[in-house]
Amino acid sequence: MGKTKSFPLLISAVLPVVILLALTGCGAKKIIPVEDAVGFDPGRSRIASWHELMREKREVPEMQKLEAVNSFFNRLEFAEDLIHWGKADYWASPQEMLVSNGGDCEDFATAKYFTLRQLDIPDEKMRLIYVKSLKLNQPHMILGYYAEPGMEPLVLDNFTDSILPASKRTDLLPIYSFNGQGFWLTRKRGSQRVGGPERLSLWQELRSRFNREVIAAPLPN
């Protein structure tokens, strides 16, 4: 899969644990700043395709939205943060990811989350989930979709276009999850909410940046 990188992800001091994560990337590309997208034809084309996807899939059933968004972003390249962005740990917005044609697992998962939110899938139906990939023996991030509260989630993963129930992904061991409303630690008998999303500073910064970019360049209605 390429080189392995390690970095600490600090969750608030009020938590009883500090989770250390190591994420993997491969095939990094030179970053093209978002503000230069107008002069970068491939990036501009990908942004236009993203807008078209959101216009075309707004009224389709939720499962079709999941499939379309998952396969759309999975076409992009998996790239290591340090080489791709020049930072050890950077969470890119969907716009940045599309312009630069790549990102790591966090970028794939959050891009799908933001896009599905734009397609009117409620926040409570989705969680970004940190897992350990038992097959690769490394941490990983996926997006979970819950059709109903308490139901088993479907897994959107940048490693595959197949969207499977979590019980079928025996290669993934969940650690914690979050969305725009809360933060949950995984327990043996399910997940336990331990606070709000503000416990993840990178997540809060990304949400703010995404909102600023949407104000500057509105997305399709």
Protein Blocks (a to p, Z undefined) as FASTA:
>chain_A
ZZcddddddddfkbmbdcddddddehiacdddfklmmmmmklmmmmmmmmmmmmmmmmgc
fklmmmmmmmmmmmpccddfklmnopabdcddfklmmmnopacfklmmmmmmmmmmmnop
afklpccdddddfklopacddddddfbghiacddddfkbcbdcdfklmmmbccfbdcdfk
bccdddfkbccdfbdfklpmklmmmmmmmmmmmmmmccdZZ
